[in-house]
């Protein structure tokens, strides 16, 4: 059964809390203000903006003991012929020593900053963008993005209306800019210390693609992605990879268009992943999946064949369980099967469950102790 009201409650349960969201906003603003005030870095920085799952609205509340991880892009004026990837990253070290001593660590393409027990920031510098890149970002108001967005696109009702109607603050500006021919041809370049190279990345195309996919799925894609990422986080954390964006990318490729329920999207996406990728595993190879806007960059590049094969076995089991839950004849049976898939965060059925229709957008066929809402359900 589709159980839309149960999925509404489930998605509410896995979203970041208001306290976490407010803290993320505060810590991002604090980092941005410190960069602007830094005498050495300020002349080198064009602007900063939030990217990643928080901007795509596909992030979940982190598991207990983990931090909310926010990606911050620092668009710089550093030219690749003047700075190696190592030098570009090291340019930020004095700033980090001054403001985040004992809280930062080098990563392959960024600096990780554990600002407190609940929040970490990934500071990702870019090389100097072209004039076309800067203009495209300016047209999309990227440099004005704060955290959270205005209006709160984390509210699925607001988000769905903006997706389907294509209007709203920043949303329509972004999409108009994204329609420009030069947009898709202008990836940003970030330093890869391990490979000693500057690599293409296109976070803005990832965002545009996600919003377009949501439009094609009646606004449901982001919630399908959040549900399946939660399954990976809480129920099947091993093997460690693929996870995060590579997992979300595969979900996007396999999620069918035109879905009317999250439950259907989850089930059919699991099934399509198994169907699409099983021939590769049977042949002893790992598929290559190009990043949005960056042909030639494989999002599974750092995933081993062994891990991918083990992951696909988990997908097969999840697909079978999801199909059983979707086809169940009673609310009680269906809800308990969905709980087997997603864990205790998925609502329990009432003791007298056993009837009720699987249709109806607002649920309403099961008793509720409190009103169901998903205000601020955003936040890979």
C-alpha beads as a LAMMPS data file, in Angstrom:
LAMMPS data file: protein, C-alpha beads

380 atoms
378 bonds

1 atom types
1 bond types

-500.0 500.0 xlo xhi
-500.0 500.0 ylo yhi
-500.0 500.0 zlo zhi

Masses

1 110.0

Atoms # bond

1 1 1 0.000 0.000 0.000
2 1 1 1.167 3.559 -0.711
3 1 1 0.401 4.868 2.816
4 1 1 1.009 8.546 1.938
5 1 1 0.325 9.844 5.459
6 1 1 2.782 7.331 6.911
7 1 1 5.478 8.501 4.509
8 1 1 4.658 12.100 5.424
9 1 1 5.310 11.294 9.084
10 1 1 8.438 9.323 8.208
11 1 1 9.899 12.198 6.201
12 1 1 9.081 14.600 9.032
13 1 1 10.917 12.336 11.470
14 1 1 14.145 12.299 9.450
15 1 1 14.438 15.998 8.641
16 1 1 16.945 18.145 10.562
17 1 1 15.468 19.837 13.585
18 1 1 14.764 23.556 13.684
19 1 1 17.687 23.919 16.091
20 1 1 20.012 22.183 13.640
21 1 1 18.796 24.300 10.739
22 1 1 19.220 27.529 12.698
23 1 1 22.698 26.472 13.792
24 1 1 23.684 25.608 10.218
25 1 1 22.519 29.033 9.084
26 1 1 24.454 30.711 11.885
27 1 1 27.673 28.775 11.229
28 1 1 27.541 29.389 7.478
29 1 1 27.044 33.128 7.985
30 1 1 29.854 33.153 10.533
31 1 1 32.248 31.496 8.065
32 1 1 31.224 33.823 5.240
33 1 1 31.626 36.950 7.374
34 1 1 35.046 35.820 8.581
35 1 1 36.229 35.212 5.027
36 1 1 35.057 38.663 3.950
37 1 1 36.857 40.236 6.910
38 1 1 40.130 38.359 6.393
39 1 1 42.781 40.710 5.014
40 1 1 44.655 38.017 3.095
41 1 1 41.751 35.977 1.714
42 1 1 39.182 38.685 1.036
43 1 1 40.944 40.016 -2.098
44 1 1 41.065 36.456 -3.481
45 1 1 37.417 35.521 -2.953
46 1 1 34.624 36.350 -5.379
47 1 1 31.876 34.963 -3.152
48 1 1 30.658 31.872 -1.320
49 1 1 27.496 29.823 -1.672
50 1 1 25.887 26.714 -0.220
51 1 1 25.799 23.636 -2.436
52 1 1 25.259 19.916 -1.961
53 1 1 22.257 18.085 -0.563
54 1 1 21.122 21.060 1.517
55 1 1 20.756 23.131 -1.630
56 1 1 19.182 20.258 -3.563
57 1 1 16.782 19.645 -0.626
58 1 1 17.720 15.963 -0.413
59 1 1 19.503 15.963 2.967
60 1 1 18.394 14.142 6.100
61 1 1 18.955 14.589 9.795
62 1 1 22.284 12.902 10.563
63 1 1 22.274 9.703 12.632
64 1 1 22.896 10.068 16.351
65 1 1 26.514 10.965 17.018
66 1 1 27.078 12.393 13.525
67 1 1 27.158 15.987 12.319
68 1 1 25.128 17.914 9.765
69 1 1 27.654 18.331 6.956
70 1 1 27.248 21.533 4.928
71 1 1 29.202 22.139 1.699
72 1 1 30.338 25.734 1.181
73 1 1 31.839 26.692 -2.184
74 1 1 34.372 29.535 -2.051
75 1 1 34.678 30.955 -5.576
76 1 1 38.165 32.477 -5.741
77 1 1 40.312 34.530 -8.105
78 1 1 43.172 32.006 -7.963
79 1 1 44.270 31.031 -11.477
80 1 1 45.351 27.477 -12.169
81 1 1 48.556 28.612 -13.868
82 1 1 49.537 30.449 -10.675
83 1 1 48.380 28.016 -7.970
84 1 1 48.736 24.265 -7.728
85 1 1 45.865 22.426 -5.980
86 1 1 48.098 22.067 -2.928
87 1 1 48.896 25.788 -2.855
88 1 1 45.255 26.758 -3.334
89 1 1 44.132 24.668 -0.380
90 1 1 47.051 25.785 1.792
91 1 1 46.119 29.412 1.153
92 1 1 43.269 28.884 3.625
93 1 1 45.340 27.338 6.432
94 1 1 46.277 30.574 8.280
95 1 1 42.609 31.584 8.264
96 1 1 41.606 28.211 9.696
97 1 1 44.319 28.319 12.346
98 1 1 43.074 31.735 13.423
99 1 1 39.353 30.966 13.582
100 1 1 39.019 27.170 13.842
101 1 1 42.181 25.968 15.560
102 1 1 41.959 22.278 16.425
103 1 1 38.672 21.939 14.528
104 1 1 39.801 21.599 10.905
105 1 1 41.369 18.866 8.791
106 1 1 42.613 18.551 5.225
107 1 1 40.516 16.499 2.845
108 1 1 41.134 15.545 -0.759
109 1 1 39.289 18.515 -2.280
110 1 1 38.344 20.649 0.701
111 1 1 38.856 21.640 4.307
112 1 1 36.586 19.956 6.832
113 1 1 35.667 22.182 9.792
114 1 1 33.977 20.636 12.829
115 1 1 32.536 23.860 14.171
116 1 1 30.696 22.144 17.034
117 1 1 29.258 18.781 18.080
118 1 1 26.359 18.999 15.615
119 1 1 27.656 20.901 12.574
120 1 1 30.583 20.515 10.192
121 1 1 31.399 22.685 7.187
122 1 1 33.233 21.500 4.074
123 1 1 35.007 24.519 2.618
124 1 1 35.637 23.879 -1.088
125 1 1 37.722 26.479 -2.975
126 1 1 37.501 26.892 -6.741
127 1 1 39.914 28.342 -9.236
128 1 1 39.065 31.646 -10.885
129 1 1 35.839 31.308 -12.890
130 1 1 35.505 32.592 -16.426
131 1 1 33.481 35.708 -17.072
132 1 1 30.717 33.496 -18.493
133 1 1 30.676 31.454 -15.289
134 1 1 30.507 34.550 -13.112
135 1 1 27.718 35.995 -15.232
136 1 1 25.731 32.741 -15.141
137 1 1 26.019 32.575 -11.367
138 1 1 25.152 36.242 -11.013
139 1 1 22.073 35.815 -13.227
140 1 1 20.926 32.918 -11.061
141 1 1 21.499 34.974 -7.888
142 1 1 23.775 32.198 -6.654
143 1 1 25.894 34.654 -4.701
144 1 1 22.798 35.788 -2.795
145 1 1 21.944 32.297 -1.550
146 1 1 21.749 32.111 2.190
147 1 1 20.814 29.252 4.461
148 1 1 17.980 28.346 4.522
149 1 1 16.503 29.622 1.282
150 1 1 13.644 32.134 1.012
151 1 1 10.909 31.045 0.838
152 1 1 11.504 27.868 2.792
153 1 1 11.708 25.364 -0.037
154 1 1 12.131 22.690 2.602
155 1 1 8.368 22.687 3.067
156 1 1 7.294 20.083 0.504
157 1 1 4.003 21.875 -0.122
158 1 1 5.809 25.108 -0.946
159 1 1 8.521 23.228 -2.790
160 1 1 6.072 21.223 -4.896
161 1 1 4.134 24.353 -5.874
162 1 1 7.323 26.093 -6.974
163 1 1 8.523 23.013 -8.841
164 1 1 5.259 22.441 -10.680
165 1 1 4.376 26.089 -11.302
166 1 1 7.944 27.211 -11.919
167 1 1 7.625 30.520 -10.083
168 1 1 8.964 31.917 -6.856
169 1 1 11.800 33.914 -5.338
170 1 1 15.169 32.745 -6.733
171 1 1 13.601 29.605 -8.188
172 1 1 12.457 31.193 -11.433
173 1 1 15.622 33.299 -11.647
174 1 1 17.740 30.194 -11.309
175 1 1 15.804 28.300 -13.965
176 1 1 15.886 31.209 -16.417
177 1 1 19.639 31.472 -16.003
178 1 1 19.985 27.699 -16.329
179 1 1 18.241 27.829 -19.712
180 1 1 21.068 29.932 -21.176
181 1 1 23.161 27.894 -23.672
182 1 1 26.460 28.693 -21.966
183 1 1 25.236 27.488 -18.561
184 1 1 25.883 23.766 -19.028
185 1 1 29.268 24.398 -20.615
186 1 1 30.716 26.197 -17.610
187 1 1 31.705 23.822 -14.809
188 1 1 33.717 25.119 -11.892
189 1 1 37.193 23.798 -11.134
190 1 1 38.185 22.499 -7.702
191 1 1 41.578 21.304 -6.434
192 1 1 42.251 17.586 -6.052
193 1 1 45.259 17.395 -3.780
194 1 1 45.626 13.614 -4.101
195 1 1 45.672 13.673 -7.910
196 1 1 47.514 17.023 -8.026
197 1 1 45.032 18.343 -10.563
198 1 1 42.169 20.791 -10.967
199 1 1 38.947 18.872 -11.618
200 1 1 35.649 19.926 -13.157
201 1 1 32.544 20.043 -10.992
202 1 1 29.125 21.462 -11.764
203 1 1 27.140 21.855 -8.518
204 1 1 24.733 24.271 -10.186
205 1 1 23.866 21.738 -12.884
206 1 1 23.303 19.144 -10.144
207 1 1 20.812 21.523 -8.562
208 1 1 19.102 22.336 -11.857
209 1 1 18.841 18.647 -12.754
210 1 1 17.366 17.773 -9.353
211 1 1 14.716 20.491 -9.574
212 1 1 13.817 19.426 -13.119
213 1 1 13.568 15.787 -12.021
214 1 1 11.275 16.844 -9.203
215 1 1 9.031 18.577 -11.707
216 1 1 8.848 15.388 -13.783
217 1 1 7.909 13.358 -10.697
218 1 1 5.154 15.642 -9.390
219 1 1 7.520 16.959 -6.732
220 1 1 8.189 13.520 -5.238
221 1 1 11.785 12.876 -6.305
222 1 1 13.444 14.685 -3.416
223 1 1 11.438 12.636 -0.922
224 1 1 12.192 9.377 -2.744
225 1 1 15.874 10.308 -2.527
226 1 1 15.641 11.176 1.171
227 1 1 13.825 7.947 2.001
228 1 1 16.309 5.754 0.137
229 1 1 19.305 7.599 1.544
230 1 1 17.868 7.055 5.014
231 1 1 17.562 3.333 4.290
232 1 1 21.267 3.365 3.430
233 1 1 22.252 5.379 6.491
234 1 1 20.295 3.546 9.136
235 1 1 19.535 0.048 7.878
236 1 1 22.361 -0.825 5.491
237 1 1 25.454 1.265 6.348
238 1 1 27.928 -1.347 5.063
239 1 1 29.685 -1.431 2.710
240 1 1 30.524 2.225 3.284
241 1 1 30.317 3.111 -0.417
242 1 1 28.439 4.148 -2.513
243 1 1 26.672 6.714 -0.361
244 1 1 25.860 10.426 -0.328
245 1 1 25.860 12.048 -3.778
246 1 1 26.830 8.948 -5.819
247 1 1 23.867 7.136 -4.268
248 1 1 21.567 10.100 -4.907
249 1 1 22.768 10.260 -8.510
250 1 1 21.853 6.607 -9.093
251 1 1 18.470 7.169 -7.444
252 1 1 17.872 10.066 -9.824
253 1 1 18.794 8.008 -12.866
254 1 1 16.516 5.143 -11.833
255 1 1 13.512 6.980 -10.371
256 1 1 10.574 6.822 -12.827
257 1 1 8.843 9.992 -13.996
258 1 1 5.162 10.624 -13.332
259 1 1 4.978 8.940 -9.928
260 1 1 2.083 9.887 -7.641
261 1 1 3.375 8.395 -4.381
262 1 1 6.730 8.235 -2.609
263 1 1 6.145 4.531 -1.911
264 1 1 5.834 3.779 -5.615
265 1 1 8.933 5.830 -6.383
266 1 1 10.984 3.998 -3.758
267 1 1 9.846 0.566 -4.930
268 1 1 10.320 1.138 -8.635
269 1 1 13.659 2.895 -8.133
270 1 1 15.068 -0.039 -6.169
271 1 1 13.810 -2.394 -8.870
272 1 1 15.289 -0.325 -11.698
273 1 1 18.667 -0.114 -9.942
274 1 1 18.758 -3.902 -9.703
275 1 1 17.658 -4.317 -13.329
276 1 1 20.041 -1.698 -14.710
277 1 1 23.210 -2.540 -12.815
278 1 1 23.001 -6.333 -12.322
279 1 1 24.398 -7.102 -15.812
280 1 1 27.555 -5.129 -14.950
281 1 1 28.108 -7.032 -11.721
282 1 1 27.422 -10.356 -13.420
283 1 1 30.099 -9.440 -15.956
284 1 1 32.553 -8.607 -13.170
285 1 1 32.711 -4.887 -13.907
286 1 1 31.531 -1.684 -12.269
287 1 1 29.409 0.773 -14.275
288 1 1 30.641 4.254 -15.114
289 1 1 28.163 7.026 -14.339
290 1 1 28.959 10.541 -15.547
291 1 1 28.343 13.452 -13.202
292 1 1 25.679 16.028 -14.071
293 1 1 27.239 18.513 -16.452
294 1 1 30.690 16.884 -16.380
295 1 1 30.990 14.106 -18.946
296 1 1 34.029 11.998 -18.120
297 1 1 33.782 12.399 -14.353
298 1 1 32.612 9.066 -12.954
299 1 1 30.676 9.496 -9.693
300 1 1 31.572 5.878 -8.833
301 1 1 35.283 6.421 -9.466
302 1 1 36.263 5.813 -5.839
303 1 1 33.877 2.893 -5.269
304 1 1 35.446 -0.564 -5.547
305 1 1 33.798 -3.332 -7.552
306 1 1 33.515 -5.427 -4.401
307 1 1 31.649 -2.680 -2.551
308 1 1 29.375 -1.994 -5.501
309 1 1 28.534 -5.675 -5.881
310 1 1 27.714 -5.982 -2.172
311 1 1 25.629 -2.808 -2.353
312 1 1 23.628 -4.132 -5.297
313 1 1 22.790 -7.271 -3.324
314 1 1 21.323 -4.992 -0.644
315 1 1 19.343 -3.179 -3.326
316 1 1 17.912 -6.477 -4.589
317 1 1 16.719 -7.408 -1.094
318 1 1 15.292 -3.907 -0.576
319 1 1 13.454 -4.062 -3.904
320 1 1 11.798 -7.348 -2.946
321 1 1 10.784 -6.017 0.480
322 1 1 9.473 -2.714 -0.908
323 1 1 7.390 -4.530 -3.514
324 1 1 5.933 -6.757 -0.798
325 1 1 5.057 -3.683 1.286
326 1 1 3.495 -1.907 -1.687
327 1 1 1.396 -4.945 -2.618
328 1 1 0.247 -5.710 0.943
329 1 1 -3.525 -5.922 1.421
330 1 1 -3.805 -4.231 4.817
331 1 1 -2.451 -1.075 6.406
332 1 1 -0.981 -3.044 9.294
333 1 1 0.864 -5.514 7.088
334 1 1 2.096 -2.808 4.729
335 1 1 3.283 -0.436 7.463
336 1 1 5.164 -3.209 9.255
337 1 1 6.902 -4.195 6.029
338 1 1 7.886 -0.578 5.377
339 1 1 9.239 -0.515 8.948
340 1 1 11.301 -3.593 8.117
341 1 1 12.776 -1.611 5.237
342 1 1 13.271 1.788 6.876
343 1 1 13.440 1.015 10.583
344 1 1 11.674 2.427 13.619
345 1 1 11.498 5.961 12.223
346 1 1 8.715 4.751 9.948
347 1 1 5.405 4.992 11.891
348 1 1 3.862 1.950 13.498
349 1 1 0.347 0.995 12.401
350 1 1 -2.453 1.165 14.979
351 1 1 -3.263 -2.037 16.847
352 1 1 -6.534 -2.310 14.954
353 1 1 -4.902 -1.797 11.554
354 1 1 -6.088 -4.147 8.897
355 1 1 -8.349 -2.147 6.661
356 1 1 -8.365 1.095 4.822
357 1 1 -7.785 2.267 1.328
358 1 1 -4.339 2.660 -0.196
359 1 1 -5.476 5.764 -2.066
360 1 1 -6.091 9.330 -1.034
361 1 1 -3.471 12.040 -1.020
362 1 1 -3.832 12.995 2.622
363 1 1 -3.899 9.558 4.131
364 1 1 -6.632 9.968 6.704
365 1 1 -7.450 6.283 6.811
366 1 1 -5.395 5.694 9.951
367 1 1 -5.949 7.344 13.334
368 1 1 -3.461 10.038 14.273
369 1 1 -2.591 11.283 17.729
370 1 1 -1.326 14.591 16.372
371 1 1 -1.651 16.569 13.191
372 1 1 0.690 15.548 10.390
373 1 1 2.890 18.282 8.931
374 1 1 6.155 18.449 7.033
375 1 1 7.210 22.013 7.631
376 1 1 10.849 22.452 6.758
377 1 1 11.390 18.908 5.544
378 1 1 14.534 19.767 3.590
379 1 1 18.055 18.883 4.533
380 1 1 22.874 14.279 1.211

Bonds

1 1 1 2
2 1 2 3
3 1 3 4
4 1 4 5
5 1 5 6
6 1 6 7
7 1 7 8
8 1 8 9
9 1 9 10
10 1 10 11
11 1 11 12
12 1 12 13
13 1 13 14
14 1 14 15
15 1 15 16
16 1 16 17
17 1 17 18
18 1 18 19
19 1 19 20
20 1 20 21
21 1 21 22
22 1 22 23
23 1 23 24
24 1 24 25
25 1 25 26
26 1 26 27
27 1 27 28
28 1 28 29
29 1 29 30
30 1 30 31
31 1 31 32
32 1 32 33
33 1 33 34
34 1 34 35
35 1 35 36
36 1 36 37
37 1 37 38
38 1 38 39
39 1 39 40
40 1 40 41
41 1 41 42
42 1 42 43
43 1 43 44
44 1 44 45
45 1 45 46
46 1 46 47
47 1 47 48
48 1 48 49
49 1 49 50
50 1 50 51
51 1 51 52
52 1 52 53
53 1 53 54
54 1 54 55
55 1 55 56
56 1 56 57
57 1 57 58
58 1 58 59
59 1 59 60
60 1 60 61
61 1 61 62
62 1 62 63
63 1 63 64
64 1 64 65
65 1 65 66
66 1 66 67
67 1 67 68
68 1 68 69
69 1 69 70
70 1 70 71
71 1 71 72
72 1 72 73
73 1 73 74
74 1 74 75
75 1 75 76
76 1 76 77
77 1 77 78
78 1 78 79
79 1 79 80
80 1 80 81
81 1 81 82
82 1 82 83
83 1 83 84
84 1 84 85
85 1 85 86
86 1 86 87
87 1 87 88
88 1 88 89
89 1 89 90
90 1 90 91
91 1 91 92
92 1 92 93
93 1 93 94
94 1 94 95
95 1 95 96
96 1 96 97
97 1 97 98
98 1 98 99
99 1 99 100
100 1 100 101
101 1 101 102
102 1 102 103
103 1 103 104
104 1 104 105
105 1 105 106
106 1 106 107
107 1 107 108
108 1 108 109
109 1 109 110
110 1 110 111
111 1 111 112
112 1 112 113
113 1 113 114
114 1 114 115
115 1 115 116
116 1 116 117
117 1 117 118
118 1 118 119
119 1 119 120
120 1 120 121
121 1 121 122
122 1 122 123
123 1 123 124
124 1 124 125
125 1 125 126
126 1 126 127
127 1 127 128
128 1 128 129
129 1 129 130
130 1 130 131
131 1 131 132
132 1 132 133
133 1 133 134
134 1 134 135
135 1 135 136
136 1 136 137
137 1 137 138
138 1 138 139
139 1 139 140
140 1 140 141
141 1 141 142
142 1 142 143
143 1 143 144
144 1 144 145
145 1 145 146
146 1 146 147
147 1 147 148
148 1 148 149
149 1 149 150
150 1 150 151
151 1 151 152
152 1 152 153
153 1 153 154
154 1 154 155
155 1 155 156
156 1 156 157
157 1 157 158
158 1 158 159
159 1 159 160
160 1 160 161
161 1 161 162
162 1 162 163
163 1 163 164
164 1 164 165
165 1 165 166
166 1 166 167
167 1 167 168
168 1 168 169
169 1 169 170
170 1 170 171
171 1 171 172
172 1 172 173
173 1 173 174
174 1 174 175
175 1 175 176
176 1 176 177
177 1 177 178
178 1 178 179
179 1 179 180
180 1 180 181
181 1 181 182
182 1 182 183
183 1 183 184
184 1 184 185
185 1 185 186
186 1 186 187
187 1 187 188
188 1 188 189
189 1 189 190
190 1 190 191
191 1 191 192
192 1 192 193
193 1 193 194
194 1 194 195
195 1 195 196
196 1 196 197
197 1 197 198
198 1 198 199
199 1 199 200
200 1 200 201
201 1 201 202
202 1 202 203
203 1 203 204
204 1 204 205
205 1 205 206
206 1 206 207
207 1 207 208
208 1 208 209
209 1 209 210
210 1 210 211
211 1 211 212
212 1 212 213
213 1 213 214
214 1 214 215
215 1 215 216
216 1 216 217
217 1 217 218
218 1 218 219
219 1 219 220
220 1 220 221
221 1 221 222
222 1 222 223
223 1 223 224
224 1 224 225
225 1 225 226
226 1 226 227
227 1 227 228
228 1 228 229
229 1 229 230
230 1 230 231
231 1 231 232
232 1 232 233
233 1 233 234
234 1 234 235
235 1 235 236
236 1 236 237
237 1 237 238
238 1 238 239
239 1 239 240
240 1 240 241
241 1 241 242
242 1 242 243
243 1 243 244
244 1 244 245
245 1 245 246
246 1 246 247
247 1 247 248
248 1 248 249
249 1 249 250
250 1 250 251
251 1 251 252
252 1 252 253
253 1 253 254
254 1 254 255
255 1 255 256
256 1 256 257
257 1 257 258
258 1 258 259
259 1 259 260
260 1 260 261
261 1 261 262
262 1 262 263
263 1 263 264
264 1 264 265
265 1 265 266
266 1 266 267
267 1 267 268
268 1 268 269
269 1 269 270
270 1 270 271
271 1 271 272
272 1 272 273
273 1 273 274
274 1 274 275
275 1 275 276
276 1 276 277
277 1 277 278
278 1 278 279
279 1 279 280
280 1 280 281
281 1 281 282
282 1 282 283
283 1 283 284
284 1 284 285
285 1 285 286
286 1 286 287
287 1 287 288
288 1 288 289
289 1 289 290
290 1 290 291
291 1 291 292
292 1 292 293
293 1 293 294
294 1 294 295
295 1 295 296
296 1 296 297
297 1 297 298
298 1 298 299
299 1 299 300
300 1 300 301
301 1 301 302
302 1 302 303
303 1 303 304
304 1 304 305
305 1 305 306
306 1 306 307
307 1 307 308
308 1 308 309
309 1 309 310
310 1 310 311
311 1 311 312
312 1 312 313
313 1 313 314
314 1 314 315
315 1 315 316
316 1 316 317
317 1 317 318
318 1 318 319
319 1 319 320
320 1 320 321
321 1 321 322
322 1 322 323
323 1 323 324
324 1 324 325
325 1 325 326
326 1 326 327
327 1 327 328
328 1 328 329
329 1 329 330
330 1 330 331
331 1 331 332
332 1 332 333
333 1 333 334
334 1 334 335
335 1 335 336
336 1 336 337
337 1 337 338
338 1 338 339
339 1 339 340
340 1 340 341
341 1 341 342
342 1 342 343
343 1 343 344
344 1 344 345
345 1 345 346
346 1 346 347
347 1 347 348
348 1 348 349
349 1 349 350
350 1 350 351
351 1 351 352
352 1 352 353
353 1 353 354
354 1 354 355
355 1 355 356
356 1 356 357
357 1 357 358
358 1 358 359
359 1 359 360
360 1 360 361
361 1 361 362
362 1 362 363
363 1 363 364
364 1 364 365
365 1 365 366
366 1 366 367
367 1 367 368
368 1 368 369
369 1 369 370
370 1 370 371
371 1 371 372
372 1 372 373
373 1 373 374
374 1 374 375
375 1 375 376
376 1 376 377
377 1 377 378
378 1 378 379
